Amino acid sequence: MNRKAFREAIKPGWHYFGRKMDTADFEWAMWFSSFRNFIIFALSGHVLFAKVCSMIVPQHRSVVYMLYGMLAVLGTMGTSYLMIILTHCLVLYSVSLAKQKWLCFAAGLCSLASFKLEPFSMWQNGFVTGTFDLQDVLFYGGSGFTVMRCMSLALENCERQEGIYSIVDLLKYNFYLPFFFFGPVMTFDRFHAQVATSELRRKENEMWSIRVQALVHLGVIAAVDVFFHFFYILTLPSDLKFVSRLSDWALAGLAYSNLVYDWVKAAVMFGVINTISKLDHLDPPKPPKCITMLYVFAETFPTPAKTIATAPPRYVYDHIGEDHNNIVKELLATVSTFAITTLWLGPCEIVYIWSVCNCFGLNFELWVQKFFQRAPFASMEASMPEAMSRRIRGIFGAANFWAIILYNILALNSLDFALLVAKRIILTGFPTSTLSIWFITYCGVQLIKERERLQAIEEEKGDKEKTE
């Protein structure tokens, strides 16, 4: 075992239990240790001011959100960073006045590139005064999401038939604190419509649901902390000599666990932010679908780019791909979307590989679907019982499930670890490990498909009752 790698990633944790903690995930360790009190203070202040404002002057609550958000950004990152953000907002808003979509896209991508490509990125980062552990994360998170939000308003300006949205509308949208640093990106039209509502009413049992959701996320945070003291799944993949001695099943489980953890982290981040936004009477985007429930590449999007959420799908992926049933349009849509996602994540070798693999997965899935829609396969499936059709699709779904895992752990861990897992599961583990893992995954996919079938039946019944 590479003790040096473990020594760097395992830090003192529960001294009274004698357990050390896996701190390989820098962001999680900072959020819930060093910066925990600051995050709680900032978000609690937002909730308090938002509640008071909603009770006294609900028609001006968006202004209060904006002012509090700007003060929080100013206090956290300094005057220079706030000026940089305001400058980008002003430039992109000015471009939106031309009401040309191609110009808005070009300006937005150039603005995003200035934060992701050298030497422009380093030059802008140099304006931020002081240094602290999360500075880079907050800098690139806040600036990246700012560009996405500006592009959203710019494109909505292009769609608007009469008049334009004001620069104040953009600032209200951009400086809503819960979304500012870590997203998600709620498209401007939805945000604007929801914060403009002065009649604030709760649905039946909505507050109960919000309380339960908050408690669940607190429980998940505690559970992950416990998990980090007993299972070092994030540190283990860094020692290839050690993991190469694991059994095929253990290696597959380690890869799967890393992806599940990444989903849990995203779900917690989305969940905490979404809970606060629901207190503000907003309807935020839904969190990414659980990785265990994903066996189709089309459903993983936008999960790979978790925090970008609804921006690229609506304005790029869905716009170009339309109904996602045409091979050429789907290819153009996925290439365009992953090109933007690559720029968003920061161009580098591992991001290029990740983007190409996931882009290929989305398109290959459509190619296979189109192939089996041709004769004689279409007529053969039509003559089959529905259960048999689901079983056959489940076999392909199981293979897809592991393709999704392999394509994404190379970004979460390393390319070498992903290649090791693929080699052991597909080549050296064949046929025993390969077929047994495939069979277990197939059983899981069948359970998921059955659950989805029952949900579809319930939704159909509900729709019929509403129409009656």
C-alpha positions in Angstrom: 0.0 0.0 0.0 1.2 3.5 -0.8 1.4 4.9 2.7 2.5 8.3 1.5 -0.8 8.8 -0.5 -2.8 7.6 2.5 -0.9 9.9 4.8 -1.7 12.9 2.7 -5.4 12.1 2.3 -6.3 10.7 5.8 -6.5 13.3 8.5 -7.4 13.1 12.2 -11.1 12.7 12.7 -12.9 11.2 15.7 -10.1 11.1 18.2 -12.3 9.4 20.8 -13.1 6.6 18.5 -9.6 6.4 17.1 -10.8 6.8 13.6 -9.1 9.0 10.9 -11.1 10.7 8.2 -10.8 10.5 4.4 -10.3 14.0 3.2 -9.4 13.3 -0.4 -12.5 15.3 -1.4 -11.2 18.8 -0.9 -14.5 20.5 -1.4 -16.5 18.4 1.0 -13.8 18.7 3.7 -13.8 22.5 3.4 -17.6 22.9 3.3 -18.2 20.9 6.4 -15.1 21.8 8.5 -13.2 25.0 7.8 -16.1 27.0 6.2 -19.0 25.3 7.8 -19.7 28.2 10.2 -19.3 30.8 7.4 -21.8 29.0 5.2 -24.3 28.6 8.0 -24.0 32.2 8.9 -24.4 33.5 5.3 -27.3 31.3 4.4 -29.0 31.8 7.8 -28.8 35.6 7.2 -30.3 35.2 3.8 -33.2 33.1 5.2 -33.8 35.7 8.0 -33.8 38.8 5.7 -35.9 37.0 3.1 -38.5 36.0 5.7 -38.7 39.5 7.1 -38.9 41.0 3.6 -41.6 38.5 2.5 -43.7 39.6 5.5 -43.3 43.3 5.2 -42.6 44.2 1.5 -43.1 41.0 -0.6 -43.2 43.0 -3.8 -39.6 44.1 -3.2 -38.1 40.8 -2.0 -36.1 40.4 -5.2 -34.2 43.6 -4.4 -33.4 42.5 -0.9 -32.2 39.1 -2.3 -29.9 41.1 -4.7 -28.5 43.5 -2.0 -27.8 40.7 0.5 -26.2 38.6 -2.2 -23.9 41.4 -3.3 -22.9 42.2 0.3 -22.2 38.5 0.9 -20.0 38.3 -2.3 -18.3 41.5 -1.3 -17.5 40.3 2.2 -16.3 36.9 1.0 -14.3 37.7 -2.2 -13.6 41.4 -1.9 -14.3 44.5 -4.0 -12.2 43.6 -7.0 -14.0 40.3 -7.5 -17.4 42.0 -7.3 -16.2 44.6 -9.9 -15.1 41.8 -12.2 -18.5 40.1 -11.9 -20.3 43.4 -12.5 -18.2 44.1 -15.5 -19.0 40.8 -17.1 -22.7 41.3 -16.4 -22.6 44.8 -18.0 -20.8 43.6 -21.1 -23.0 40.6 -21.7 -26.2 42.6 -21.0 -25.0 45.2 -23.5 -24.6 42.5 -26.1 -28.1 41.2 -25.4 -29.6 44.5 -26.4 -28.8 43.6 -30.0 -31.2 40.6 -29.7 -29.0 38.4 -31.8 -28.7 34.8 -30.4 -25.4 34.0 -32.2 -23.9 37.2 -30.8 -25.1 36.4 -27.3 -23.6 32.9 -27.5 -20.3 34.1 -28.9 -20.0 36.8 -26.2 -21.0 34.4 -23.4 -18.5 31.7 -24.5 -15.7 34.3 -24.8 -16.6 35.6 -21.3 -16.6 32.0 -20.0 -13.3 31.3 -21.7 -11.7 34.3 -20.0 -12.3 32.6 -16.7 -11.1 29.1 -17.9 -8.2 29.8 -20.2 -4.8 31.2 -19.4 -3.5 33.9 -19.2 -6.9 35.6 -18.8 -7.9 33.3 -15.9 -4.8 34.0 -13.9 -5.0 37.7 -14.6 -8.6 38.0 -13.3 -7.9 35.7 -10.4 -5.0 38.0 -9.4 -7.5 40.8 -8.6 -9.0 38.8 -5.7 -7.3 40.0 -2.5 -6.2 37.6 0.2 -5.9 33.8 0.0 -8.0 31.0 1.6 -8.6 27.4 0.9 -11.8 27.7 -1.1 -10.8 30.9 -3.0 -10.4 29.1 -6.3 -13.6 27.1 -5.9 -15.6 30.2 -5.1 -13.9 32.3 -7.8 -14.5 29.9 -10.7 -17.9 28.8 -9.4 -19.3 32.3 -9.0 -17.8 33.6 -12.2 -18.8 30.5 -14.3 -22.4 30.6 -13.1 -22.5 34.3 -13.6 -21.7 33.9 -17.3 -24.4 31.2 -17.6 -27.0 33.3 -16.0 -26.1 36.3 -18.1 -26.4 34.1 -21.2 -29.8 32.9 -20.0 -31.1 36.5 -19.7 -29.5 37.5 -23.0 -31.2 34.6 -24.8 -34.5 35.4 -23.1 -34.1 39.0 -24.2 -33.8 37.8 -27.8 -37.0 35.8 -27.4 -39.0 38.7 -26.0 -41.2 40.3 -28.6 -41.7 43.7 -27.0 -39.2 45.6 -24.8 -36.2 44.3 -23.0 -35.3 43.2 -19.5 -33.4 45.8 -17.5 -29.9 45.5 -16.0 -31.5 45.5 -12.6 -33.4 42.3 -13.5 -30.0 40.7 -14.4 -28.5 41.7 -11.1 -31.5 40.4 -9.2 -31.1 37.2 -11.0 -27.4 36.8 -10.7 -26.9 37.8 -7.1 -29.5 35.5 -5.6 -27.0 34.1 -3.0 -28.1 30.5 -2.7 -27.5 30.0 -6.4 -24.5 32.4 -6.9 -21.5 30.2 -6.1 -22.6 26.7 -6.7 -25.8 26.9 -8.8 -28.0 25.4 -10.1 -28.8 27.6 -13.0 -32.5 28.3 -12.9 -33.3 29.8 -16.3 -34.1 33.5 -16.2 -37.7 33.3 -17.4 -38.6 31.0 -14.5 -36.7 33.0 -11.9 -38.1 36.3 -13.0 -41.7 35.0 -13.0 -41.4 33.5 -9.6 -39.7 36.4 -7.8 -42.1 38.9 -9.4 -45.0 37.3 -7.6 -46.1 39.4 -4.6 -48.8 37.0 -3.5 -46.9 34.4 -1.5 -48.8 31.3 -0.7 -47.8 27.9 0.4 -49.2 24.7 -0.9 -50.8 22.3 1.5 -48.2 20.6 3.7 -45.4 22.4 1.8 -43.7 23.6 5.0 -43.8 20.1 6.4 -42.2 18.8 3.2 -39.4 21.5 3.5 -38.7 20.6 7.1 -38.5 16.9 6.2 -36.2 17.7 3.3 -33.9 19.7 5.5 -33.7 17.0 8.1 -33.0 14.4 5.5 -30.1 16.4 4.1 -28.7 16.9 7.6 -28.9 13.2 8.1 -27.1 12.5 4.8 -24.3 14.9 5.7 -23.9 13.1 9.0 -24.0 9.8 7.3 -21.3 10.8 4.8 -19.1 12.0 7.7 -19.5 8.6 9.4 -18.8 6.9 6.0 -15.5 8.8 5.6 -14.3 7.5 8.9 -14.8 3.8 8.0 -14.5 3.5 4.2 -11.7 5.3 2.4 -13.2 4.9 -1.1 -11.9 8.3 -2.4 -8.3 7.6 -1.3 -8.0 4.0 -2.4 -8.1 4.5 -6.2 -5.0 6.7 -5.9 -3.0 3.6 -5.0 -3.1 1.5 -8.2 -0.8 -1.1 -6.8 -3.2 -1.7 -3.9 -6.4 -1.7 -5.9 -4.9 -4.0 -8.6 -4.7 -6.7 -5.9 -8.4 -6.4 -5.1 -10.9 -8.9 -6.4 -12.9 -8.1 -9.5 -16.0 -7.7 -7.4 -14.3 -5.4 -4.9 -12.8 -3.3 -7.7 -16.2 -3.0 -9.4 -17.8 -2.0 -6.1 -15.1 0.6 -5.4 -15.8 2.2 -8.8 -19.5 2.2 -8.3 -19.1 3.6 -4.8 -17.1 6.5 -6.0 -19.8 7.4 -8.5 -22.5 7.0 -5.9 -20.6 9.3 -3.5 -20.3 12.0 -6.3 -24.0 11.8 -6.8 -24.6 12.1 -3.0 -22.4 15.2 -2.9 -24.3 16.8 -5.7 -27.6 15.8 -4.2 -26.6 17.4 -0.9 -25.4 20.5 -2.5 -28.6 20.8 -4.6 -30.8 19.8 -1.7 -29.5 22.4 0.8 -29.7 25.2 -1.8 -33.1 24.0 -3.1 -34.5 23.8 0.4 -33.5 27.5 1.0 -34.9 28.6 -2.3 -38.2 26.8 -1.5 -38.4 28.9 1.7 -38.1 31.9 -0.7 -41.2 30.6 -2.6 -39.2 29.5 -5.6 -39.5 26.2 -7.5 -35.8 25.3 -8.2 -34.6 22.7 -10.7 -34.7 19.1 -9.5 -31.5 17.5 -8.3 -29.7 15.0 -10.6 -31.2 11.5 -10.8 -29.6 8.9 -8.6 -26.8 7.1 -10.4 -28.2 3.7 -9.3 -31.3 4.5 -11.3 -29.4 5.4 -14.5 -29.1 2.8 -17.2 -29.7 5.1 -20.2 -27.2 7.7 -21.4 -30.0 10.1 -22.4 -31.1 10.3 -18.7 -27.6 11.1 -17.5 -27.8 14.5 -19.1 -27.3 16.9 -17.5 -26.1 14.8 -14.6 -22.4 14.7 -15.8 -22.4 18.4 -15.7 -24.4 18.4 -12.5 -24.3 21.9 -11.3 -24.9 23.5 -14.8 -28.3 22.0 -14.6 -30.9 23.4 -17.0 -28.8 25.9 -19.0 -27.2 23.9 -21.8 -30.1 21.4 -22.3 -32.7 24.1 -22.9 -30.7 26.5 -25.0 -28.4 24.1 -26.8 -29.1 20.4 -26.4 -32.9 20.6 -26.7 -32.8 23.4 -29.2 -30.6 21.7 -31.7 -31.6 18.1 -31.0 -35.4 19.0 -30.9 -37.0 15.6 -30.2 -33.7 13.8 -30.1 -34.8 11.3 -32.7 -32.7 12.4 -35.6 -29.1 11.1 -35.8 -27.5 14.1 -37.4 -29.3 16.6 -35.2 -28.5 14.6 -32.1 -24.8 14.5 -33.0 -24.7 18.2 -33.5 -26.6 18.8 -30.2 -24.3 16.5 -28.1 -21.1 17.8 -29.7 -22.2 21.5 -29.1 -23.4 20.8 -25.6 -20.3 18.9 -24.5 -18.1 21.5 -26.1 -19.7 24.1 -23.8 -19.4 21.7 -20.9 -15.7 21.2 -21.6 -15.1 24.9 -21.5 -17.2 25.2 -18.3 -15.2 22.5 -16.6 -11.9 23.8 -17.8 -10.2 22.3 -20.9 -7.6 19.6 -20.1 -6.8 16.1 -21.2 -9.1 14.3 -18.8 -12.0 16.6 -19.5 -11.6 16.0 -23.2 -11.6 12.3 -22.7 -14.7 12.5 -20.4 -16.6 14.7 -22.9 -15.8 12.4 -25.9 -16.8 9.3 -24.1 -20.1 10.7 -22.8 -20.8 12.3 -26.2 -20.2 9.0 -27.9 -22.4 7.2 -25.3 -25.3 9.4 -26.0 -25.0 9.0 -29.8 -24.2 5.3 -29.8 -27.4 4.7 -27.8 -29.5 6.4 -30.4 -27.7 4.5 -33.2 -28.5 1.2 -31.6 -32.0 2.3 -31.0 -32.4 3.2 -34.7 -30.8 0.0 -35.8 -33.2 -2.2 -33.8 -36.2 -0.2 -35.1 -35.5 -1.5 -38.6 -36.9 -4.7 -40.0 -36.9 -7.5 -38.9 -36.1 -6.4 -35.3 -39.1 -4.1 -35.0 -41.6 -6.7 -36.0 -39.9 -9.3 -33.8 -40.2 -7.0 -30.7 -43.8 -6.2 -31.6 -44.7 -9.9 -31.5 -43.0 -10.4 -28.2 -44.8 -10.1 -24.8 -44.1 -6.8 -23.0 -42.2 -8.6 -20.3 -39.8 -10.3 -22.7 -39.1 -7.0 -24.4 -38.2 -5.4 -21.1 -35.8 -8.3 -20.3 -34.0 -7.9 -23.6 -33.8 -4.1 -23.1 -32.6 -4.8 -19.6 -29.6 -6.7 -20.9 -28.5 -3.7 -22.9 -29.3 -1.4 -20.0 -27.0 -3.4 -17.8 -24.1 -2.9 -20.2 -25.0 0.8 -20.5 -25.0 1.1 -16.7 -21.3 0.1 -16.5 -20.4 2.2 -19.5 -21.8 5.2 -17.6 -19.7 4.3 -14.6 -16.5 3.8 -16.5 -17.0 6.9 -18.5 -17.4 9.0 -15.4 -14.9 7.6 -12.9 -12.1 8.6 -15.2 -13.0 12.2 -14.4 -13.7 11.5 -10.7 -10.6 9.5 -10.0 -8.1 9.0 -12.8 -7.8 7.5 -16.3 -5.5 4.8 -15.0 -8.1 3.7 -12.5 -10.8 3.6 -15.1 -8.7 1.6 -17.4 -7.9 -0.9 -14.6 -11.5 -1.3 -13.8 -12.5 -1.8 -17.5 -9.7 -4.3 -18.0 -10.5 -6.4 -15.0 -14.3 -6.4 -15.6 -14.2 -6.9 -19.4 -11.0 -8.8 -20.2 -9.2 -10.5 -17.4 -12.4 -11.2 -15.5 -14.1 -12.8 -18.5 -16.2 -14.9 -18.3 -16.9 -15.5 -14.6 -16.7 -11.9 -13.2 -17.9 -10.3 -16.4 -21.1 -12.3 -16.7 -21.8 -12.4 -12.9 -21.5 -8.6 -12.6 -23.6 -8.2 -15.7 -26.3 -10.5 -14.3 -26.5 -8.7 -11.0 -26.6 -5.4 -12.8 -29.3 -6.8 -15.1 -31.4 -7.7 -12.1 -31.1 -4.2 -10.7 -32.1 -2.7 -14.1 -35.1 -4.9 -14.2 -36.2 -3.7 -10.7 -35.7 -0.1 -11.9 -37.7 -0.7 -15.1 -40.5 -2.3 -13.1 -40.6 0.7 -10.7 -40.7 3.1 -13.6 -43.6 1.1 -15.2 -45.6 1.2 -12.0 -45.0 4.9 -11.7 -46.1 5.5 -15.3 -49.4 3.6 -14.5 -50.0 5.7 -11.4 -49.4 8.9 -13.3 -51.7 7.8 -16.1 -54.4 7.1 -13.5 -53.9 10.4 -11.9 -54.2 12.2 -15.3 -57.4 10.4 -16.0 -58.9 11.4 -12.6 -58.0 15.0 -13.2 -59.6 15.1 -16.7 -62.8 13.5 -15.2 
